[in-house]
């Protein structure tokens, strides 16, 4: 079964064709990073307009790369939330038009659920064994989810303030490193011999996360050491200090994410750990979560961690197999929860 996936929840316009929920035939992503980087963050109105410009060329390339025609597509899967309302509308309406014209099922996919299903794609390993402890880390979410079966989720922990990806963006801005925060902090941290020590916000006694205090600690350290963003221009010492702070911040986030995930996996009897979301592309996090894990860990390829349509198509396959097709009244939900 070939599923066409469409993803426009934020600032990537993506389309993909996936066979039987696991085999990627094509995966096309049009990024808007260069457009939004000049603003230091995503501008929703700009994002939605770019989706309108890019959606048809991206769709056509996805079909061409997969060497299939629309007549060979068995269903259309699309992200209907959470995300930016204007961006979601573009993808959902494109998907509804295609499904209606082709007379094939329309499948609505939660963006976070899609990230989880990236772990089913292009792997030689047997399917994940339930129950699974899923760590979803992205710009808008930091959650641990207990997955007991396809479509069966229990929220274990969540961020009480900033998501991990949001904290990366804000810290990168504080240190004058640029946007998006994840890649620029990872780049600045490479080769740093002595990362600055920063606190680990464990929130002991709870499965939740919090990164606002860590972000404040970075701010104080940057101001005290002259490494704040507006002071680093042309100052090699300040840039070196900023890199050391960035490395310390990255280590702190990785330690907390990994430690609390291990604790939750043991507490709830998970058989495997799944890593998902844009921050899952971070090399330090990928290394740390595997190093001392008492149970198997699955991590998608970096291109499947950031927003893409292959994960939406994969999730759509399993939702369709469970009889969860959407109706023509499908609408976007910017705050769509994974667990009701």
Helices and strands as residue ranges (DSSP letters): E 2-7, E 12-19, E 23-31, H 33-37, H 44-66, G 70-72, E 75-81, H 85-102, E 105-110, H 111-117, G 118-120, E 132-137, E 142-149, E 152-158, H 164-174, H 181-189, H 212-225, G 229-231, H 236-267, E 272-276, G 278-281, H 283-291, E 296-299, H 302-305, H 310-321
